[in-house]
């Protein structure tokens, strides 16, 4: 068992880092919304799903029927990232306006907002499975629940040294996710709007007295979190080349696990938690078998909640310093 782990160490490490990078980007949406509203937005997984289908529709629209590599592949992924960010970001803002803002203005409890999030998640899943996917891809209704595939990646090794081989798609996933996280971290810590987000997270009443528009801050938070999920959707398509209406459910729970692992409400914690969870998941699947992959991931969530509920870093968005 451990001999197999040693043999598969480098491949599982590369797989874990690329998968963990996707978890981390999706986890940013959870951690930002929680930092500002103290709300677990369980419909965020469907925001990610919307980004994947925006990417698939784009691939069909540009008529890409074969595999591409090199500079062309980078261009395609950038296009998918922009489209995914726009689609997911707009969907997240609409979700906040319809499902959360009316409750917030009425002073509803967090439990009511949580129930609204679950309802929105189920609604979006069924809307895509029964209506939008069959319509967009010209399929019978019963085919809407099946995976939609589009093979467009020409996979080539970028680095090959001994047992270490890094293919182009996994390298692009990791580098793209790191660049997006650096950009978001700089935005939150150095821009005026980022300071407004931190102020609203720390003390919304005082922030209002200081001239911060809370509705604008909340909408911006959902927009940024949704955009990150859209970029994650583009990287997911690069990595797996398919999607379905249920794609966000399991991945969303794992992204939430990554956010908790790193420290819910902590942007850098989302990165650390995502990469750590991806590595643990891949290492666990090598040691115990692929059928235990999801068990390992959720065992991590249980252990973190039992022994360190504040996560690895623990510092929340409201405590971040300018």
GIWO-V744314 format. One record per pair of residues at least 4 apart in sequence whose C-alpha atoms are under 8 Angstrom apart, sorted by the first residue. I is the first residue (numbers start at 1). J is the second residue. D is the distance in Angstrom with one decimal. If there is no record, write none. Layout:
i:I j:J d:D
i:I j:J d:D
This chain:
i:1 j:5 d:6.5
i:1 j:287 d:5.6
i:1 j:288 d:7.6
i:2 j:6 d:6.3
i:2 j:287 d:6.4
i:3 j:7 d:6.3
i:4 j:8 d:6.1
i:4 j:286 d:7.1
i:4 j:287 d:7.2
i:5 j:9 d:5.6
i:5 j:283 d:7.2
i:5 j:286 d:5.8
i:5 j:287 d:5.9
i:8 j:12 d:5.9
i:8 j:286 d:7.3
i:9 j:13 d:6.0
i:9 j:283 d:7.7
i:10 j:14 d:6.2
i:10 j:163 d:7.0
i:10 j:164 d:5.8
i:10 j:165 d:7.9
i:11 j:15 d:6.2
i:11 j:164 d:7.1
i:11 j:165 d:7.3
i:12 j:16 d:5.8
i:12 j:279 d:7.5
i:12 j:282 d:5.5
i:12 j:283 d:6.3
i:12 j:286 d:7.5
i:13 j:17 d:6.1
i:13 j:279 d:6.1
i:13 j:282 d:7.2
i:13 j:283 d:7.5
i:14 j:18 d:6.3
i:14 j:166 d:7.0
i:14 j:170 d:7.3
i:15 j:19 d:6.0
i:15 j:170 d:7.3
i:15 j:278 d:7.8
i:15 j:279 d:7.7
i:15 j:282 d:6.9
i:16 j:20 d:5.7
i:16 j:275 d:7.1
i:16 j:277 d:7.9
i:16 j:278 d:4.3
i:16 j:279 d:4.2
i:16 j:280 d:7.4
i:16 j:281 d:7.0
i:16 j:282 d:5.3
i:16 j:283 d:7.8
i:17 j:21 d:6.0
i:17 j:174 d:6.7
i:17 j:275 d:5.5
i:17 j:278 d:6.0
i:17 j:279 d:6.1
i:18 j:22 d:6.8
i:18 j:170 d:5.4
i:18 j:171 d:7.3
i:18 j:173 d:5.8
i:18 j:174 d:5.2
i:18 j:278 d:7.7
i:19 j:23 d:6.5
i:19 j:275 d:7.7
i:19 j:278 d:5.5
i:20 j:24 d:6.0
i:20 j:274 d:4.6
i:20 j:275 d:4.1
i:20 j:276 d:6.9
i:20 j:277 d:6.2
i:20 j:278 d:3.9
i:20 j:279 d:6.9
i:21 j:25 d:6.4
i:21 j:173 d:7.0
i:21 j:174 d:5.7
i:21 j:177 d:5.7
i:21 j:178 d:7.5
i:21 j:271 d:7.2
i:21 j:274 d:6.1
i:21 j:275 d:5.8
i:21 j:278 d:7.7
i:22 j:26 d:6.4
i:22 j:173 d:7.5
i:22 j:177 d:7.0
i:22 j:232 d:5.4
i:22 j:235 d:7.0
i:22 j:236 d:6.8
i:22 j:274 d:7.5
i:23 j:27 d:6.0
i:23 j:232 d:8.0
i:23 j:251 d:7.2
i:23 j:252 d:7.9
i:23 j:254 d:6.8
i:23 j:255 d:4.7
i:23 j:258 d:6.8
i:23 j:274 d:5.0
i:23 j:275 d:7.6
i:23 j:278 d:7.5
i:24 j:28 d:6.4
i:24 j:177 d:7.9
i:24 j:255 d:6.5
i:24 j:258 d:6.7
i:24 j:259 d:7.5
i:24 j:270 d:5.3
i:24 j:271 d:4.9
i:24 j:272 d:7.6
i:24 j:273 d:6.9
i:24 j:274 d:4.2
i:24 j:275 d:6.8
i:25 j:29 d:7.5
i:25 j:177 d:6.6
i:25 j:181 d:7.4
i:25 j:228 d:5.7
i:25 j:229 d:6.2
i:25 j:231 d:7.7
i:25 j:232 d:5.8
i:25 j:270 d:7.7
i:25 j:271 d:7.4
i:25 j:274 d:7.9
i:26 j:30 d:7.2
i:26 j:45 d:7.9
i:26 j:48 d:7.3
i:26 j:225 d:7.7
i:26 j:228 d:6.5
i:26 j:229 d:4.9
i:26 j:232 d:6.4
i:26 j:252 d:7.2
i:26 j:255 d:5.8
i:27 j:31 d:6.1
i:27 j:252 d:7.9
i:27 j:255 d:4.7
i:27 j:256 d:5.8
i:27 j:258 d:6.4
i:27 j:259 d:5.3
i:27 j:270 d:5.7
i:27 j:274 d:7.3
i:28 j:32 d:5.9
i:28 j:225 d:6.1
i:28 j:228 d:7.1
i:28 j:229 d:8.0
i:28 j:259 d:7.4
i:28 j:267 d:6.3
i:28 j:270 d:5.9
i:29 j:33 d:6.2
i:29 j:44 d:7.0
i:29 j:222 d:7.3
i:29 j:224 d:7.5
i:29 j:225 d:3.8
i:29 j:226 d:6.3
i:29 j:228 d:7.0
i:29 j:229 d:6.9
i:30 j:34 d:6.1
i:30 j:40 d:6.3
i:30 j:41 d:6.2
i:30 j:44 d:7.2
i:30 j:225 d:7.5
i:30 j:256 d:6.5
i:30 j:259 d:7.0
i:30 j:264 d:7.8
i:30 j:265 d:7.8
i:31 j:35 d:5.9
i:31 j:259 d:6.2
i:31 j:264 d:5.3
i:31 j:265 d:4.2
i:31 j:266 d:6.3
i:31 j:267 d:6.8
i:31 j:270 d:7.1
i:32 j:36 d:6.4
i:32 j:221 d:6.5
i:32 j:222 d:7.9
i:32 j:225 d:6.7
i:32 j:265 d:5.9
i:32 j:266 d:7.7
i:32 j:267 d:7.3
i:32 j:317 d:7.4
i:33 j:37 d:5.8
i:33 j:38 d:6.9
i:33 j:39 d:6.3
i:33 j:40 d:7.1
i:33 j:41 d:7.0
i:33 j:218 d:7.9
i:33 j:221 d:6.5
i:33 j:222 d:6.7
i:33 j:225 d:7.6
i:33 j:265 d:7.8
i:34 j:38 d:4.2
i:34 j:39 d:4.7
i:34 j:40 d:5.8
i:34 j:41 d:7.7
i:34 j:264 d:7.2
i:34 j:265 d:5.8
i:35 j:201 d:5.7
i:35 j:264 d:7.6
i:35 j:265 d:4.5
i:35 j:266 d:7.6
i:35 j:316 d:6.6
i:35 j:317 d:5.3
i:35 j:318 d:6.4
i:36 j:197 d:7.0
i:36 j:198 d:7.6
i:36 j:200 d:6.2
i:36 j:201 d:4.2
i:36 j:202 d:7.8
i:36 j:218 d:7.3
i:36 j:221 d:7.9
i:36 j:317 d:7.7
i:36 j:318 d:7.6
i:37 j:201 d:7.1
i:37 j:218 d:7.9
i:38 j:110 d:7.9
i:39 j:110 d:6.8
i:39 j:113 d:7.4
i:39 j:114 d:7.1
i:40 j:114 d:6.8
i:41 j:114 d:7.2
i:41 j:117 d:5.8
i:42 j:114 d:7.6
i:42 j:117 d:5.5
i:42 j:118 d:6.0
i:42 j:121 d:6.8
i:42 j:252 d:7.8
i:43 j:47 d:6.8
i:43 j:117 d:5.3
i:43 j:118 d:6.3
i:43 j:120 d:6.0
i:43 j:121 d:4.3
i:44 j:48 d:6.5
i:44 j:92 d:7.6
i:44 j:121 d:7.8
i:44 j:226 d:7.5
i:44 j:252 d:7.2
i:45 j:49 d:6.4
i:45 j:121 d:7.6
i:45 j:248 d:4.4
i:45 j:249 d:5.9
i:45 j:251 d:7.3
i:45 j:252 d:4.7
i:45 j:253 d:7.9
i:46 j:50 d:6.1
i:46 j:121 d:6.1
i:46 j:124 d:6.6
i:46 j:125 d:6.9
i:46 j:248 d:5.6
i:46 j:249 d:7.5
i:47 j:51 d:6.5
i:47 j:88 d:5.3
i:47 j:89 d:7.9
i:47 j:91 d:6.5
i:47 j:92 d:6.3
i:47 j:226 d:6.4
i:47 j:229 d:6.8
i:47 j:230 d:7.5
i:47 j:248 d:8.0
i:48 j:52 d:6.6
i:48 j:88 d:6.6
i:48 j:226 d:7.4
i:48 j:229 d:5.0
i:48 j:230 d:5.8
i:48 j:232 d:7.3
i:48 j:233 d:5.9
i:48 j:248 d:6.1
i:49 j:53 d:6.6
i:49 j:233 d:7.1
i:49 j:243 d:7.6
i:49 j:244 d:7.7
i:49 j:245 d:6.8
i:49 j:246 d:7.6
i:49 j:247 d:6.1
i:49 j:248 d:5.3
i:50 j:54 d:6.2
i:50 j:84 d:7.8
i:50 j:87 d:7.0
i:50 j:88 d:6.0
i:50 j:91 d:7.9
i:50 j:230 d:7.8
i:51 j:55 d:6.3
i:51 j:83 d:7.7
i:51 j:84 d:4.4
i:51 j:85 d:7.0
i:51 j:87 d:6.0
i:51 j:88 d:5.2
i:51 j:229 d:7.1
i:51 j:230 d:4.6
i:51 j:231 d:7.7
i:51 j:233 d:5.3
i:51 j:234 d:7.2
i:52 j:56 d:6.4
i:52 j:84 d:6.8
i:52 j:230 d:7.3
i:52 j:233 d:4.8
i:52 j:234 d:6.4
i:52 j:236 d:7.6
i:52 j:237 d:6.7
i:52 j:243 d:6.4
i:53 j:57 d:6.0
i:53 j:243 d:7.0
i:54 j:58 d:6.2
i:54 j:80 d:7.9
i:54 j:83 d:6.6
i:54 j:84 d:5.8
i:54 j:87 d:6.6
i:55 j:59 d:6.3
i:55 j:80 d:5.2
i:55 j:81 d:7.8
i:55 j:83 d:6.7
i:55 j:84 d:6.0
i:55 j:233 d:7.7
i:55 j:234 d:6.4
i:55 j:237 d:7.6
i:56 j:60 d:6.4
i:56 j:150 d:7.0
i:57 j:61 d:6.1
i:57 j:136 d:7.6
i:58 j:62 d:6.2
i:58 j:80 d:7.1
i:58 j:83 d:7.7
i:59 j:63 d:6.4
i:59 j:64 d:5.7
i:59 j:150 d:7.8
i:60 j:64 d:6.3
i:60 j:65 d:7.9
i:64 j:152 d:7.2
i:65 j:151 d:7.9
i:65 j:152 d:7.1
i:66 j:151 d:7.2
i:66 j:152 d:5.7
i:67 j:151 d:6.6
i:67 j:152 d:4.1
i:67 j:153 d:5.0
i:67 j:154 d:5.1
i:68 j:72 d:6.2
i:68 j:73 d:5.4
i:68 j:152 d:6.0
i:68 j:153 d:5.5
i:68 j:154 d:5.1
i:69 j:73 d:4.6
i:69 j:74 d:7.7
i:69 j:153 d:6.4
i:69 j:154 d:4.9
i:69 j:155 d:7.0
i:69 j:156 d:7.8
i:70 j:74 d:6.6
i:71 j:75 d:6.3
i:72 j:76 d:6.3
i:73 j:77 d:6.2
i:73 j:153 d:7.0
i:73 j:154 d:8.0
i:74 j:78 d:6.1
i:75 j:79 d:6.2
i:76 j:80 d:6.2
i:77 j:81 d:6.0
i:77 j:234 d:6.5
i:77 j:235 d:7.4
i:77 j:238 d:7.1
i:78 j:82 d:6.2
i:79 j:83 d:6.2
i:80 j:84 d:5.8
i:80 j:231 d:7.7
i:80 j:234 d:5.3
i:81 j:85 d:5.9
i:81 j:230 d:6.5
i:81 j:231 d:4.6
i:81 j:232 d:7.8
i:81 j:233 d:7.6
i:81 j:234 d:5.1
i:81 j:235 d:7.6
i:82 j:86 d:6.2
i:82 j:230 d:7.9
i:82 j:231 d:7.2
i:83 j:87 d:6.1
i:83 j:230 d:7.7
i:84 j:88 d:5.8
i:84 j:227 d:7.2
i:84 j:229 d:7.9
i:84 j:230 d:4.1
i:84 j:231 d:5.8
i:84 j:233 d:6.6
i:84 j:234 d:6.3
i:85 j:89 d:5.6
i:85 j:226 d:6.8
i:85 j:227 d:4.0
i:85 j:228 d:6.5
i:85 j:229 d:7.1
i:85 j:230 d:4.1
i:85 j:231 d:5.5
i:86 j:90 d:5.9
i:86 j:227 d:6.4
i:86 j:230 d:7.3
i:87 j:91 d:6.1
i:87 j:227 d:7.8
i:87 j:230 d:7.0
i:88 j:92 d:6.0
i:88 j:226 d:4.9
i:88 j:227 d:5.7
i:88 j:229 d:6.6
i:88 j:230 d:5.1
i:89 j:93 d:6.3
i:89 j:222 d:7.1
i:89 j:223 d:4.5
i:89 j:224 d:6.5
i:89 j:225 d:7.1
i:89 j:226 d:4.1
i:89 j:227 d:4.4
i:89 j:228 d:7.9
i:89 j:229 d:8.0
i:89 j:230 d:7.1
i:90 j:94 d:6.2
i:90 j:223 d:6.6
i:90 j:226 d:7.5
i:91 j:95 d:6.0
i:91 j:226 d:7.3
i:92 j:96 d:6.2
i:92 j:222 d:5.5
i:92 j:223 d:6.0
i:92 j:225 d:7.7
i:92 j:226 d:5.3
i:93 j:97 d:6.2
i:93 j:219 d:5.8
i:93 j:220 d:7.9
i:93 j:222 d:5.6
i:93 j:223 d:5.6
i:93 j:226 d:7.9
i:94 j:98 d:6.1
i:95 j:99 d:5.6
i:95 j:100 d:7.2
i:95 j:120 d:7.9
i:96 j:100 d:4.9
i:96 j:101 d:5.9
i:96 j:219 d:7.1
i:96 j:222 d:7.0
i:97 j:101 d:5.2
i:97 j:102 d:7.4
i:98 j:102 d:7.0
i:99 j:103 d:7.4
i:99 j:113 d:7.8
i:99 j:116 d:6.1
i:99 j:117 d:7.1
i:99 j:120 d:7.2
i:100 j:104 d:6.2
i:100 j:113 d:6.2
i:100 j:116 d:7.3
i:100 j:117 d:8.0
i:101 j:105 d:6.1
i:102 j:106 d:6.3
i:103 j:107 d:6.3
i:103 j:108 d:5.1
i:103 j:112 d:7.6
i:103 j:113 d:6.8
i:104 j:108 d:5.9
i:108 j:112 d:6.3
i:108 j:113 d:7.3
i:109 j:113 d:6.7
i:110 j:114 d:6.1
i:111 j:115 d:6.2
i:112 j:116 d:6.2
i:113 j:117 d:6.2
i:114 j:118 d:6.4
i:115 j:119 d:6.2
i:116 j:120 d:6.1
i:117 j:121 d:6.2
i:118 j:122 d:6.4
i:119 j:123 d:6.1
i:120 j:124 d:6.1
i:121 j:125 d:6.3
i:122 j:126 d:6.3
i:123 j:127 d:6.0
i:124 j:128 d:6.2
i:125 j:129 d:6.2
i:125 j:245 d:5.7
i:125 j:246 d:6.6
i:126 j:130 d:5.8
i:126 j:131 d:7.8
i:126 j:245 d:7.7
i:127 j:131 d:5.5
i:127 j:132 d:6.4
i:128 j:132 d:4.6
i:128 j:133 d:5.3
i:128 j:144 d:7.5
i:128 j:245 d:6.1
i:129 j:133 d:5.9
i:129 j:134 d:7.4
i:129 j:141 d:7.7
i:129 j:144 d:4.7
i:129 j:145 d:5.0
i:129 j:245 d:5.6
i:130 j:134 d:6.8
i:130 j:141 d:5.7
i:130 j:142 d:7.6
i:130 j:144 d:6.0
i:130 j:145 d:7.5
i:131 j:135 d:6.2
i:131 j:141 d:7.2
i:131 j:144 d:7.7
i:132 j:136 d:5.9
i:133 j:137 d:5.9
i:133 j:138 d:7.9
i:133 j:139 d:7.5
i:133 j:144 d:5.4
i:134 j:138 d:5.3
i:134 j:139 d:4.4
i:134 j:140 d:5.8
i:134 j:141 d:5.5
i:134 j:143 d:6.9
i:134 j:144 d:5.1
i:135 j:139 d:6.6
i:139 j:143 d:6.0
i:139 j:144 d:6.8
i:140 j:144 d:6.9
i:144 j:245 d:7.8
i:145 j:244 d:6.6
i:145 j:245 d:6.2
i:146 j:244 d:6.2
i:146 j:245 d:7.9
i:147 j:242 d:6.5
i:147 j:243 d:5.5
i:147 j:244 d:4.5
i:147 j:245 d:7.8
i:148 j:242 d:5.5
i:148 j:243 d:5.4
i:148 j:244 d:6.0
i:149 j:241 d:6.0
i:149 j:242 d:4.2
i:149 j:243 d:6.6
i:150 j:241 d:5.6
i:150 j:242 d:6.1
i:151 j:241 d:5.7
i:151 j:242 d:7.9
i:152 j:241 d:7.3
i:153 j:169 d:7.6
i:153 j:238 d:6.7
i:153 j:241 d:7.8
i:155 j:167 d:6.4
i:155 j:168 d:6.1
i:155 j:169 d:6.5
i:156 j:167 d:5.4
i:156 j:168 d:5.7
i:157 j:165 d:6.4
i:157 j:166 d:5.6
i:157 j:167 d:4.0
i:157 j:168 d:5.8
i:158 j:165 d:7.5
i:158 j:166 d:5.7
i:158 j:167 d:5.4
i:158 j:168 d:5.5
i:159 j:164 d:7.4
i:159 j:165 d:5.5
i:159 j:166 d:5.0
i:159 j:167 d:7.1
i:160 j:164 d:5.7
i:160 j:165 d:4.3
i:160 j:166 d:6.5
i:161 j:165 d:6.4
i:166 j:170 d:7.0
i:166 j:171 d:6.6
i:167 j:171 d:6.4
i:168 j:172 d:6.1
i:169 j:173 d:6.2
i:169 j:238 d:6.3
i:169 j:239 d:6.1
i:170 j:174 d:6.3
i:170 j:239 d:6.7
i:171 j:175 d:6.1
i:172 j:176 d:5.7
i:172 j:235 d:8.0
i:173 j:177 d:6.1
i:173 j:235 d:5.5
i:173 j:236 d:8.0
i:173 j:238 d:7.5
i:173 j:239 d:7.4
i:174 j:178 d:6.3
i:175 j:179 d:6.2
i:176 j:180 d:6.3
i:176 j:235 d:7.9
i:177 j:181 d:6.2
i:177 j:232 d:7.5
i:178 j:182 d:6.2
i:179 j:183 d:6.2
i:180 j:184 d:6.2
i:180 j:228 d:7.6
i:181 j:185 d:6.0
i:181 j:271 d:7.4
i:182 j:186 d:6.2
i:183 j:187 d:6.2
i:184 j:188 d:6.2
i:185 j:189 d:6.2
i:185 j:267 d:7.0
i:185 j:268 d:7.6
i:186 j:190 d:5.6
i:186 j:191 d:7.6
i:187 j:191 d:5.4
i:187 j:194 d:5.9
i:188 j:193 d:7.4
i:188 j:194 d:3.8
i:188 j:195 d:6.5
i:188 j:197 d:7.4
i:188 j:198 d:7.6
i:189 j:194 d:5.9
i:189 j:195 d:6.6
i:189 j:320 d:7.9
i:189 j:321 d:7.4
i:189 j:322 d:5.3
i:190 j:194 d:6.7
i:190 j:195 d:7.3
i:190 j:322 d:6.7
i:191 j:195 d:6.3
i:192 j:196 d:6.3
i:193 j:197 d:6.3
i:193 j:217 d:7.6
i:194 j:198 d:6.4
i:195 j:199 d:6.0
i:195 j:322 d:7.2
i:196 j:200 d:6.1
i:196 j:207 d:7.7
i:196 j:212 d:6.3
i:196 j:217 d:6.7
i:197 j:201 d:6.2
i:197 j:217 d:5.8
i:197 j:218 d:7.8
i:197 j:221 d:7.4
i:198 j:202 d:6.2
i:198 j:317 d:6.3
i:198 j:318 d:5.3
i:198 j:319 d:7.7
i:198 j:320 d:7.1
i:199 j:203 d:6.1
i:199 j:204 d:6.8
i:199 j:207 d:5.7
i:199 j:318 d:6.9
i:200 j:204 d:4.3
i:200 j:205 d:7.9
i:200 j:207 d:5.6
i:200 j:208 d:8.0
i:200 j:212 d:7.6
i:200 j:214 d:6.8
i:200 j:217 d:7.4
i:200 j:318 d:7.8
i:201 j:317 d:6.7
i:201 j:318 d:4.7
i:202 j:317 d:7.9
i:202 j:318 d:4.3
i:202 j:319 d:6.8
i:203 j:207 d:6.1
i:204 j:208 d:6.2
i:204 j:214 d:7.3
i:205 j:209 d:6.6
i:206 j:210 d:6.3
i:207 j:211 d:6.5
i:207 j:212 d:5.3
i:207 j:214 d:7.9
i:208 j:212 d:4.9
i:208 j:213 d:6.4
i:208 j:214 d:6.8
i:212 j:217 d:7.7
i:213 j:217 d:6.2
i:214 j:218 d:6.1
i:215 j:219 d:6.1
i:216 j:220 d:6.0
i:217 j:221 d:6.1
i:218 j:222 d:6.3
i:219 j:223 d:6.0
i:220 j:224 d:6.0
i:221 j:225 d:6.1
i:222 j:226 d:5.8
i:223 j:227 d:6.0
i:224 j:228 d:6.2
i:225 j:229 d:6.4
i:226 j:230 d:6.2
i:227 j:231 d:6.3
i:228 j:232 d:6.2
i:229 j:233 d:6.1
i:230 j:234 d:6.5
i:231 j:235 d:6.4
i:232 j:236 d:6.0
i:233 j:237 d:6.2
i:234 j:238 d:6.3
i:235 j:239 d:6.2
i:236 j:240 d:5.9
i:236 j:241 d:7.3
i:237 j:241 d:4.4
i:237 j:242 d:6.0
i:237 j:243 d:7.5
i:243 j:247 d:6.1
i:246 j:250 d:8.0
i:247 j:251 d:6.9
i:248 j:252 d:5.3
i:249 j:253 d:6.4
i:250 j:254 d:6.3
i:251 j:255 d:6.1
i:252 j:256 d:6.1
i:253 j:257 d:6.2
i:254 j:258 d:6.2
i:254 j:297 d:7.0
i:254 j:298 d:7.5
i:255 j:259 d:6.2
i:255 j:274 d:6.8
i:256 j:260 d:6.2
i:257 j:261 d:6.0
i:257 j:273 d:7.9
i:257 j:277 d:8.0
i:257 j:297 d:7.8
i:257 j:298 d:7.4
i:257 j:300 d:7.8
i:257 j:301 d:5.5
i:258 j:262 d:6.1
i:258 j:270 d:6.2
i:258 j:272 d:8.0
i:258 j:273 d:4.4
i:258 j:274 d:4.7
i:258 j:276 d:7.8
i:258 j:277 d:6.1
i:259 j:263 d:5.9
i:259 j:264 d:5.0
i:259 j:265 d:7.5
i:259 j:266 d:7.8
i:259 j:269 d:6.8
i:259 j:270 d:4.8
i:259 j:273 d:6.0
i:259 j:274 d:7.1
i:260 j:264 d:4.7
i:260 j:270 d:8.0
i:260 j:273 d:7.4
i:260 j:301 d:7.4
i:260 j:304 d:7.6
i:260 j:305 d:8.0
i:260 j:309 d:7.4
i:260 j:310 d:7.3
i:260 j:311 d:5.7
i:261 j:269 d:7.6
i:261 j:270 d:7.8
i:261 j:273 d:5.1
i:261 j:277 d:7.9
i:261 j:300 d:7.9
i:261 j:301 d:7.0
i:261 j:304 d:6.3
i:261 j:310 d:7.9
i:261 j:311 d:4.7
i:261 j:312 d:6.1
i:262 j:266 d:7.2
i:262 j:268 d:7.6
i:262 j:269 d:3.9
i:262 j:270 d:5.3
i:262 j:271 d:7.4
i:262 j:272 d:5.7
i:262 j:273 d:4.1
i:262 j:274 d:7.6
i:262 j:311 d:4.9
i:262 j:312 d:4.9
i:262 j:313 d:5.8
i:262 j:314 d:7.1
i:263 j:269 d:5.3
i:263 j:270 d:7.0
i:263 j:273 d:7.7
i:263 j:309 d:8.0
i:263 j:310 d:5.4
i:263 j:311 d:4.0
i:263 j:312 d:5.9
i:263 j:313 d:5.5
i:263 j:314 d:4.5
i:263 j:315 d:6.7
i:263 j:316 d:7.0
i:264 j:269 d:7.3
i:264 j:270 d:7.4
i:264 j:310 d:7.2
i:264 j:311 d:7.0
i:264 j:314 d:7.3
i:264 j:316 d:6.7
i:265 j:269 d:7.9
i:265 j:315 d:7.5
i:265 j:316 d:4.5
i:265 j:317 d:5.1
i:265 j:318 d:7.8
i:266 j:270 d:6.3
i:266 j:313 d:7.6
i:266 j:314 d:7.2
i:266 j:315 d:5.9
i:266 j:316 d:4.6
i:266 j:317 d:5.2
i:267 j:271 d:6.9
i:267 j:317 d:7.0
i:268 j:272 d:6.3
i:269 j:273 d:5.7
i:269 j:311 d:7.9
i:269 j:312 d:7.1
i:269 j:313 d:5.9
i:269 j:314 d:7.7
i:270 j:274 d:5.9
i:271 j:275 d:6.2
i:272 j:276 d:6.0
i:273 j:277 d:5.9
i:273 j:312 d:7.8
i:274 j:278 d:6.1
i:275 j:279 d:6.3
i:276 j:280 d:6.1
i:277 j:281 d:5.9
i:277 j:297 d:6.7
i:277 j:300 d:7.9
i:278 j:282 d:6.2
i:279 j:283 d:6.0
i:280 j:284 d:5.8
i:280 j:296 d:7.5
i:280 j:297 d:7.3
i:281 j:285 d:6.2
i:281 j:293 d:5.6
i:281 j:294 d:7.3
i:281 j:296 d:6.0
i:281 j:297 d:5.6
i:282 j:286 d:6.4
i:282 j:293 d:7.0
i:283 j:287 d:6.3
i:284 j:288 d:5.7
i:284 j:289 d:7.2
i:284 j:290 d:8.0
i:284 j:292 d:7.2
i:284 j:293 d:6.2
i:284 j:296 d:6.2
i:285 j:289 d:4.6
i:285 j:290 d:4.4
i:285 j:291 d:7.2
i:285 j:292 d:5.9
i:285 j:293 d:4.8
i:285 j:296 d:7.9
i:286 j:290 d:6.7
i:288 j:292 d:6.2
i:289 j:293 d:7.1
i:292 j:296 d:6.2
i:293 j:297 d:6.6
i:294 j:298 d:6.3
i:295 j:299 d:6.0
i:296 j:300 d:6.4
i:297 j:301 d:6.8
i:298 j:302 d:6.4
i:299 j:303 d:6.2
i:300 j:304 d:6.1
i:301 j:305 d:6.2
i:302 j:306 d:6.1
i:303 j:307 d:6.0
i:303 j:308 d:7.8
i:304 j:308 d:5.0
i:304 j:309 d:5.6
i:304 j:311 d:6.7
i:305 j:309 d:4.3
i:305 j:310 d:7.9
i:308 j:312 d:7.5
i:310 j:314 d:4.7
i:310 j:315 d:7.9
i:315 j:319 d:6.4
i:315 j:320 d:7.3
i:316 j:320 d:6.7
